[in-house]
Amino acid sequence: MSGSIRLAKCVAERFNCSRGEAILYIEGAGVTVDGVVVEEPGFRVTGQEQIALLPGADLTPIEDVTFLLHKPAGIAVANVPELIVTENQAAEDRSGMRFLKRHRKELVMLDPLDNAASGLMVFTQDWRVKRKLVDDLSRVEQEFVVEVSGQISEGGGRVPMGGLLVGQWRYLMGHERF
Protein backbone atom coordinates (compact mmCIF):
# COMPACT_ATOMS: atom_id res chain seq x y z
CA MET A 1 0.00 0.00 0.00
CA SER A 2 1.67 3.22 -1.11
CA GLY A 3 2.06 5.91 1.53
CA SER A 4 1.65 3.41 4.33
CA ILE A 5 4.04 2.67 7.19
CA ARG A 6 4.49 -0.22 9.58
CA LEU A 7 2.40 -0.03 12.73
CA ALA A 8 5.53 -0.41 14.88
CA LYS A 9 7.05 2.74 13.37
CA CYS A 10 3.80 4.67 13.80
CA VAL A 11 3.44 3.60 17.47
CA ALA A 12 7.07 4.53 18.18
CA GLU A 13 6.53 8.01 16.72
CA ARG A 14 3.14 8.68 18.33
CA PHE A 15 3.96 7.38 21.80
CA ASN A 16 7.61 8.48 21.95
CA CYS A 17 9.09 5.02 22.44
CA SER A 18 11.64 2.86 20.63
CA ARG A 19 10.54 0.50 17.86
CA GLY A 20 11.48 -2.43 20.10
CA GLU A 21 9.13 -1.10 22.78
CA ALA A 22 6.45 -0.48 20.14
CA ILE A 23 6.76 -4.13 19.04
CA LEU A 24 6.32 -5.30 22.64
CA TYR A 25 3.17 -3.19 22.98
CA ILE A 26 1.78 -4.48 19.69
CA GLU A 27 2.64 -8.18 20.12
CA GLY A 28 1.33 -8.03 23.69
CA ALA A 29 -2.12 -7.04 22.35
CA GLY A 30 -1.82 -3.54 23.79
CA VAL A 31 -2.47 -1.48 20.65
CA THR A 32 -5.69 -0.81 18.78
CA VAL A 33 -6.14 0.55 15.27
CA ASP A 34 -9.55 2.13 14.80
CA GLY A 35 -10.75 0.25 17.89
CA VAL A 36 -9.49 -3.20 16.82
CA VAL A 37 -6.59 -4.90 18.60
CA VAL A 38 -3.75 -5.51 16.12
CA GLU A 39 -0.90 -7.84 17.12
CA GLU A 40 1.24 -7.61 13.97
CA PRO A 41 4.03 -4.99 14.11
CA GLY A 42 4.23 -5.06 10.31
CA PHE A 43 0.56 -4.16 9.89
CA ARG A 44 0.40 -1.26 7.42
CA VAL A 45 -1.25 2.02 8.43
CA THR A 46 -1.59 5.33 6.60
CA GLY A 47 -1.25 7.46 9.71
CA GLN A 48 -4.87 8.63 9.49
CA GLU A 49 -6.18 5.80 11.69
CA GLN A 50 -7.00 6.13 15.37
CA ILE A 51 -4.15 4.33 17.11
CA ALA A 52 -4.33 3.86 20.88
CA LEU A 53 -2.47 2.14 23.67
CA LEU A 54 -4.85 0.12 25.79
CA PRO A 55 -4.91 0.69 29.54
CA GLY A 56 -2.57 -1.82 31.12
CA ALA A 57 -0.41 -2.18 27.99
CA ASP A 58 3.10 -2.86 29.21
CA LEU A 59 6.60 -3.53 28.01
CA THR A 60 6.97 -6.93 29.61
CA PRO A 61 8.65 -9.23 27.09
CA ILE A 62 6.41 -12.06 25.92
CA GLU A 63 7.63 -15.33 27.40
CA ASP A 64 8.14 -18.39 25.25
CA VAL A 65 5.28 -20.84 25.62
CA THR A 66 4.77 -24.59 25.55
CA PHE A 67 1.47 -26.13 24.50
CA LEU A 68 0.36 -29.62 25.54
CA LEU A 69 -2.26 -30.96 23.20
CA HIS A 70 -4.15 -34.23 23.01
CA LYS A 71 -4.15 -35.40 19.38
CA PRO A 72 -7.12 -37.61 18.58
CA ALA A 73 -6.52 -40.65 16.36
CA GLY A 74 -7.07 -39.98 12.68
CA ILE A 75 -6.04 -36.31 12.74
CA ALA A 76 -3.10 -35.65 10.43
CA VAL A 77 -0.06 -34.43 12.38
CA ALA A 78 0.36 -31.60 9.86
CA ASN A 79 -3.08 -30.28 10.89
CA VAL A 80 -2.47 -30.35 14.65
CA PRO A 81 -0.96 -26.82 14.88
CA GLU A 82 -4.31 -25.50 13.58
CA LEU A 83 -5.82 -26.75 16.85
CA ILE A 84 -3.72 -24.27 18.83
CA VAL A 85 -6.30 -21.52 19.11
CA THR A 86 -7.78 -19.68 22.05
CA GLU A 87 -11.09 -21.56 21.70
CA ASN A 88 -9.31 -24.84 22.52
CA GLN A 89 -7.71 -23.57 25.71
CA ALA A 90 -8.76 -25.78 28.62
CA ALA A 91 -11.32 -24.20 30.92
CA GLU A 92 -9.22 -25.48 33.84
CA ASP A 93 -6.10 -23.60 32.65
CA ARG A 94 -4.79 -21.63 35.62
CA SER A 95 -1.72 -20.17 33.93
CA GLY A 96 -3.26 -16.70 33.79
CA MET A 97 -1.69 -16.24 30.36
CA ARG A 98 -3.68 -14.65 27.57
CA PHE A 99 -3.33 -16.34 24.19
CA LEU A 100 -1.52 -14.08 21.71
CA LYS A 101 -0.82 -14.50 18.01
CA ARG A 102 2.88 -14.31 18.95
CA HIS A 103 2.47 -17.64 20.76
CA ARG A 104 1.99 -19.45 17.43
CA LYS A 105 5.26 -18.17 15.95
CA GLU A 106 8.27 -20.48 15.77
CA LEU A 107 6.57 -23.37 17.54
CA VAL A 108 8.55 -26.59 17.38
CA MET A 109 6.63 -29.89 17.39
CA LEU A 110 8.42 -32.40 19.59
CA ASP A 111 8.21 -36.15 18.93
CA PRO A 112 5.27 -36.19 16.47
CA LEU A 113 2.75 -39.01 16.58
CA ASP A 114 1.56 -41.17 13.72
CA ASN A 115 -1.62 -39.90 12.05
CA ALA A 116 -3.46 -43.01 13.29
CA ALA A 117 -2.22 -42.59 16.89
CA SER A 118 -3.73 -40.56 19.68
CA GLY A 119 -1.87 -39.05 22.57
CA LEU A 120 0.02 -36.10 24.00
CA MET A 121 1.79 -33.76 21.63
CA VAL A 122 4.12 -31.01 22.78
CA PHE A 123 4.70 -27.75 20.89
CA THR A 124 7.18 -25.28 22.30
CA GLN A 125 9.03 -22.04 21.69
CA ASP A 126 11.23 -22.66 24.73
CA TRP A 127 14.68 -24.06 23.94
CA ARG A 128 14.93 -25.51 27.47
CA VAL A 129 11.80 -27.63 27.00
CA LYS A 130 13.05 -28.74 23.60
CA ARG A 131 16.42 -29.73 25.04
CA LYS A 132 14.80 -31.69 27.85
CA LEU A 133 12.42 -33.59 25.60
CA VAL A 134 14.68 -34.08 22.58
CA ASP A 135 18.30 -34.10 23.69
CA ASP A 136 17.57 -35.85 27.00
CA LEU A 137 14.99 -38.24 25.47
CA SER A 138 17.18 -41.29 25.99
CA ARG A 139 17.01 -40.63 29.75
CA VAL A 140 13.26 -39.91 29.89
CA GLU A 141 11.01 -42.90 30.56
CA GLN A 142 8.33 -43.40 27.91
CA GLU A 143 5.39 -45.74 27.82
CA PHE A 144 3.48 -46.86 24.75
CA VAL A 145 0.12 -48.60 24.95
CA VAL A 146 -0.84 -50.66 21.92
CA GLU A 147 -4.15 -52.47 21.52
CA VAL A 148 -4.09 -55.67 19.49
CA SER A 149 -6.59 -58.37 18.70
CA GLY A 150 -6.10 -62.08 18.37
CA GLN A 151 -4.21 -64.64 20.37
CA ILE A 152 -0.73 -64.16 21.72
CA SER A 153 1.42 -67.22 21.98
CA GLU A 154 2.53 -68.23 25.44
CA GLY A 155 5.72 -66.45 26.47
CA GLY A 156 5.05 -63.49 24.17
CA GLY A 157 7.27 -62.59 21.29
CA ARG A 158 9.08 -59.78 19.62
CA VAL A 159 7.01 -57.34 17.62
CA PRO A 160 8.32 -55.70 14.46
CA MET A 161 7.54 -51.99 14.21
CA GLY A 162 8.80 -49.96 11.29
CA GLY A 163 11.28 -52.71 10.45
CA LEU A 164 12.75 -52.72 13.97
CA LEU A 165 12.28 -55.14 16.82
CA VAL A 166 10.88 -53.04 19.61
CA GLY A 167 10.50 -55.20 22.67
CA GLN A 168 8.71 -58.03 24.38
CA TRP A 169 4.92 -58.26 24.42
CA ARG A 170 3.28 -58.82 27.77
CA TYR A 171 -0.36 -59.23 28.63
CA LEU A 172 -1.42 -56.57 31.14
CA MET A 173 -4.92 -55.44 32.12
CA GLY A 174 -6.54 -56.21 28.78
CA HIS A 175 -3.95 -54.34 26.74
CA GLU A 176 -0.77 -55.52 25.15
CA ARG A 177 2.30 -53.53 26.12
CA PHE A 178 5.84 -53.58 24.89
C-alpha positions as YAML, in Angstrom:
chain: A
units: angstrom
residues:
- id: 1
  name: MET
  ca: [0.00, 0.00, 0.00]
- id: 2
  name: SER
  ca: [1.67, 3.22, -1.11]
- id: 3
  name: GLY
  ca: [2.06, 5.91, 1.53]
- id: 4
  name: SER
  ca: [1.65, 3.41, 4.33]
- id: 5
  name: ILE
  ca: [4.04, 2.67, 7.19]
- id: 6
  name: ARG
  ca: [4.49, -0.22, 9.58]
- id: 7
  name: LEU
  ca: [2.40, -0.03, 12.73]
- id: 8
  name: ALA
  ca: [5.53, -0.41, 14.88]
- id: 9
  name: LYS
  ca: [7.05, 2.74, 13.37]
- id: 10
  name: CYS
  ca: [3.80, 4.67, 13.80]
- id: 11
  name: VAL
  ca: [3.44, 3.60, 17.47]
- id: 12
  name: ALA
  ca: [7.07, 4.53, 18.18]
- id: 13
  name: GLU
  ca: [6.53, 8.01, 16.72]
- id: 14
  name: ARG
  ca: [3.14, 8.68, 18.33]
- id: 15
  name: PHE
  ca: [3.96, 7.38, 21.80]
- id: 16
  name: ASN
  ca: [7.61, 8.48, 21.95]
- id: 17
  name: CYS
  ca: [9.09, 5.02, 22.44]
- id: 18
  name: SER
  ca: [11.64, 2.86, 20.63]
- id: 19
  name: ARG
  ca: [10.54, 0.50, 17.86]
- id: 20
  name: GLY
  ca: [11.48, -2.43, 20.10]
- id: 21
  name: GLU
  ca: [9.13, -1.10, 22.78]
- id: 22
  name: ALA
  ca: [6.45, -0.48, 20.14]
- id: 23
  name: ILE
  ca: [6.76, -4.13, 19.04]
- id: 24
  name: LEU
  ca: [6.32, -5.30, 22.64]
- id: 25
  name: TYR
  ca: [3.17, -3.19, 22.98]
- id: 26
  name: ILE
  ca: [1.78, -4.48, 19.69]
- id: 27
  name: GLU
  ca: [2.64, -8.18, 20.12]
- id: 28
  name: GLY
  ca: [1.33, -8.03, 23.69]
- id: 29
  name: ALA
  ca: [-2.12, -7.04, 22.35]
- id: 30
  name: GLY
  ca: [-1.82, -3.54, 23.79]
- id: 31
  name: VAL
  ca: [-2.47, -1.48, 20.65]
- id: 32
  name: THR
  ca: [-5.69, -0.81, 18.78]
- id: 33
  name: VAL
  ca: [-6.14, 0.55, 15.27]
- id: 34
  name: ASP
  ca: [-9.55, 2.13, 14.80]
- id: 35
  name: GLY
  ca: [-10.75, 0.25, 17.89]
- id: 36
  name: VAL
  ca: [-9.49, -3.20, 16.82]
- id: 37
  name: VAL
  ca: [-6.59, -4.90, 18.60]
- id: 38
  name: VAL
  ca: [-3.75, -5.51, 16.12]
- id: 39
  name: GLU
  ca: [-0.90, -7.84, 17.12]
- id: 40
  name: GLU
  ca: [1.24, -7.61, 13.97]
- id: 41
  name: PRO
  ca: [4.03, -4.99, 14.11]
- id: 42
  name: GLY
  ca: [4.23, -5.06, 10.31]
- id: 43
  name: PHE
  ca: [0.56, -4.16, 9.89]
- id: 44
  name: ARG
  ca: [0.40, -1.26, 7.42]
- id: 45
  name: VAL
  ca: [-1.25, 2.02, 8.43]
- id: 46
  name: THR
  ca: [-1.59, 5.33, 6.60]
- id: 47
  name: GLY
  ca: [-1.25, 7.46, 9.71]
- id: 48
  name: GLN
  ca: [-4.87, 8.63, 9.49]
- id: 49
  name: GLU
  ca: [-6.18, 5.80, 11.69]
- id: 50
  name: GLN
  ca: [-7.00, 6.13, 15.37]
- id: 51
  name: ILE
  ca: [-4.15, 4.33, 17.11]
- id: 52
  name: ALA
  ca: [-4.33, 3.86, 20.88]
- id: 53
  name: LEU
  ca: [-2.47, 2.14, 23.67]
- id: 54
  name: LEU
  ca: [-4.85, 0.12, 25.79]
- id: 55
  name: PRO
  ca: [-4.91, 0.69, 29.54]
- id: 56
  name: GLY
  ca: [-2.57, -1.82, 31.12]
- id: 57
  name: ALA
  ca: [-0.41, -2.18, 27.99]
- id: 58
  name: ASP
  ca: [3.10, -2.86, 29.21]
- id: 59
  name: LEU
  ca: [6.60, -3.53, 28.01]
- id: 60
  name: THR
  ca: [6.97, -6.93, 29.61]
- id: 61
  name: PRO
  ca: [8.65, -9.23, 27.09]
- id: 62
  name: ILE
  ca: [6.41, -12.06, 25.92]
- id: 63
  name: GLU
  ca: [7.63, -15.33, 27.40]
- id: 64
  name: ASP
  ca: [8.14, -18.39, 25.25]
- id: 65
  name: VAL
  ca: [5.28, -20.84, 25.62]
- id: 66
  name: THR
  ca: [4.77, -24.59, 25.55]
- id: 67
  name: PHE
  ca: [1.47, -26.13, 24.50]
- id: 68
  name: LEU
  ca: [0.36, -29.62, 25.54]
- id: 69
  name: LEU
  ca: [-2.26, -30.96, 23.20]
- id: 70
  name: HIS
  ca: [-4.15, -34.23, 23.01]
- id: 71
  name: LYS
  ca: [-4.15, -35.40, 19.38]
- id: 72
  name: PRO
  ca: [-7.12, -37.61, 18.58]
- id: 73
  name: ALA
  ca: [-6.52, -40.65, 16.36]
- id: 74
  name: GLY
  ca: [-7.07, -39.98, 12.68]
- id: 75
  name: ILE
  ca: [-6.04, -36.31, 12.74]
- id: 76
  name: ALA
  ca: [-3.10, -35.65, 10.43]
- id: 77
  name: VAL
  ca: [-0.06, -34.43, 12.38]
- id: 78
  name: ALA
  ca: [0.36, -31.60, 9.86]
- id: 79
  name: ASN
  ca: [-3.08, -30.28, 10.89]
- id: 80
  name: VAL
  ca: [-2.47, -30.35, 14.65]
- id: 81
  name: PRO
  ca: [-0.96, -26.82, 14.88]
- id: 82
  name: GLU
  ca: [-4.31, -25.50, 13.58]
- id: 83
  name: LEU
  ca: [-5.82, -26.75, 16.85]
- id: 84
  name: ILE
  ca: [-3.72, -24.27, 18.83]
- id: 85
  name: VAL
  ca: [-6.30, -21.52, 19.11]
- id: 86
  name: THR
  ca: [-7.78, -19.68, 22.05]
- id: 87
  name: GLU
  ca: [-11.09, -21.56, 21.70]
- id: 88
  name: ASN
  ca: [-9.31, -24.84, 22.52]
- id: 89
  name: GLN
  ca: [-7.71, -23.57, 25.71]
- id: 90
  name: ALA
  ca: [-8.76, -25.78, 28.62]
- id: 91
  name: ALA
  ca: [-11.32, -24.20, 30.92]
- id: 92
  name: GLU
  ca: [-9.22, -25.48, 33.84]
- id: 93
  name: ASP
  ca: [-6.10, -23.60, 32.65]
- id: 94
  name: ARG
  ca: [-4.79, -21.63, 35.62]
- id: 95
  name: SER
  ca: [-1.72, -20.17, 33.93]
- id: 96
  name: GLY
  ca: [-3.26, -16.70, 33.79]
- id: 97
  name: MET
  ca: [-1.69, -16.24, 30.36]
- id: 98
  name: ARG
  ca: [-3.68, -14.65, 27.57]
- id: 99
  name: PHE
  ca: [-3.33, -16.34, 24.19]
- id: 100
  name: LEU
  ca: [-1.52, -14.08, 21.71]
- id: 101
  name: LYS
  ca: [-0.82, -14.50, 18.01]
- id: 102
  name: ARG
  ca: [2.88, -14.31, 18.95]
- id: 103
  name: HIS
  ca: [2.47, -17.64, 20.76]
- id: 104
  name: ARG
  ca: [1.99, -19.45, 17.43]
- id: 105
  name: LYS
  ca: [5.26, -18.17, 15.95]
- id: 106
  name: GLU
  ca: [8.27, -20.48, 15.77]
- id: 107
  name: LEU
  ca: [6.57, -23.37, 17.54]
- id: 108
  name: VAL
  ca: [8.55, -26.59, 17.38]
- id: 109
  name: MET
  ca: [6.63, -29.89, 17.39]
- id: 110
  name: LEU
  ca: [8.42, -32.40, 19.59]
- id: 111
  name: ASP
  ca: [8.21, -36.15, 18.93]
- id: 112
  name: PRO
  ca: [5.27, -36.19, 16.47]
- id: 113
  name: LEU
  ca: [2.75, -39.01, 16.58]
- id: 114
  name: ASP
  ca: [1.56, -41.17, 13.72]
- id: 115
  name: ASN
  ca: [-1.62, -39.90, 12.05]
- id: 116
  name: ALA
  ca: [-3.46, -43.01, 13.29]
- id: 117
  name: ALA
  ca: [-2.22, -42.59, 16.89]
- id: 118
  name: SER
  ca: [-3.73, -40.56, 19.68]
- id: 119
  name: GLY
  ca: [-1.87, -39.05, 22.57]
- id: 120
  name: LEU
  ca: [0.02, -36.10, 24.00]
- id: 121
  name: MET
  ca: [1.79, -33.76, 21.63]
- id: 122
  name: VAL
  ca: [4.12, -31.01, 22.78]
- id: 123
  name: PHE
  ca: [4.70, -27.75, 20.89]
- id: 124
  name: THR
  ca: [7.18, -25.28, 22.30]
- id: 125
  name: GLN
  ca: [9.03, -22.04, 21.69]
- id: 126
  name: ASP
  ca: [11.23, -22.66, 24.73]
- id: 127
  name: TRP
  ca: [14.68, -24.06, 23.94]
- id: 128
  name: ARG
  ca: [14.93, -25.51, 27.47]
- id: 129
  name: VAL
  ca: [11.80, -27.63, 27.00]
- id: 130
  name: LYS
  ca: [13.05, -28.74, 23.60]
- id: 131
  name: ARG
  ca: [16.42, -29.73, 25.04]
- id: 132
  name: LYS
  ca: [14.80, -31.69, 27.85]
- id: 133
  name: LEU
  ca: [12.42, -33.59, 25.60]
- id: 134
  name: VAL
  ca: [14.68, -34.08, 22.58]
- id: 135
  name: ASP
  ca: [18.30, -34.10, 23.69]
- id: 136
  name: ASP
  ca: [17.57, -35.85, 27.00]
- id: 137
  name: LEU
  ca: [14.99, -38.24, 25.47]
- id: 138
  name: SER
  ca: [17.18, -41.29, 25.99]
- id: 139
  name: ARG
  ca: [17.01, -40.63, 29.75]
- id: 140
  name: VAL
  ca: [13.26, -39.91, 29.89]
- id: 141
  name: GLU
  ca: [11.01, -42.90, 30.56]
- id: 142
  name: GLN
  ca: [8.33, -43.40, 27.91]
- id: 143
  name: GLU
  ca: [5.39, -45.74, 27.82]
- id: 144
  name: PHE
  ca: [3.48, -46.86, 24.75]
- id: 145
  name: VAL
  ca: [0.12, -48.60, 24.95]
- id: 146
  name: VAL
  ca: [-0.84, -50.66, 21.92]
- id: 147
  name: GLU
  ca: [-4.15, -52.47, 21.52]
- id: 148
  name: VAL
  ca: [-4.09, -55.67, 19.49]
- id: 149
  name: SER
  ca: [-6.59, -58.37, 18.70]
- id: 150
  name: GLY
  ca: [-6.10, -62.08, 18.37]
- id: 151
  name: GLN
  ca: [-4.21, -64.64, 20.37]
- id: 152
  name: ILE
  ca: [-0.73, -64.16, 21.72]
- id: 153
  name: SER
  ca: [1.42, -67.22, 21.98]
- id: 154
  name: GLU
  ca: [2.53, -68.23, 25.44]
- id: 155
  name: GLY
  ca: [5.72, -66.45, 26.47]
- id: 156
  name: GLY
  ca: [5.05, -63.49, 24.17]
- id: 157
  name: GLY
  ca: [7.27, -62.59, 21.29]
- id: 158
  name: ARG
  ca: [9.08, -59.78, 19.62]
- id: 159
  name: VAL
  ca: [7.01, -57.34, 17.62]
- id: 160
  name: PRO
  ca: [8.32, -55.70, 14.46]
- id: 161
  name: MET
  ca: [7.54, -51.99, 14.21]
- id: 162
  name: GLY
  ca: [8.80, -49.96, 11.29]
- id: 163
  name: GLY
  ca: [11.28, -52.71, 10.45]
- id: 164
  name: LEU
  ca: [12.75, -52.72, 13.97]
- id: 165
  name: LEU
  ca: [12.28, -55.14, 16.82]
- id: 166
  name: VAL
  ca: [10.88, -53.04, 19.61]
- id: 167
  name: GLY
  ca: [10.50, -55.20, 22.67]
- id: 168
  name: GLN
  ca: [8.71, -58.03, 24.38]
- id: 169
  name: TRP
  ca: [4.92, -58.26, 24.42]
- id: 170
  name: ARG
  ca: [3.28, -58.82, 27.77]
- id: 171
  name: TYR
  ca: [-0.36, -59.23, 28.63]
- id: 172
  name: LEU
  ca: [-1.42, -56.57, 31.14]
- id: 173
  name: MET
  ca: [-4.92, -55.44, 32.12]
- id: 174
  name: GLY
  ca: [-6.54, -56.21, 28.78]
- id: 175
  name: HIS
  ca: [-3.95, -54.34, 26.74]
- id: 176
  name: GLU
  ca: [-0.77, -55.52, 25.15]
- id: 177
  name: ARG
  ca: [2.30, -53.53, 26.12]
- id: 178
  name: PHE
  ca: [5.84, -53.58, 24.89]
...
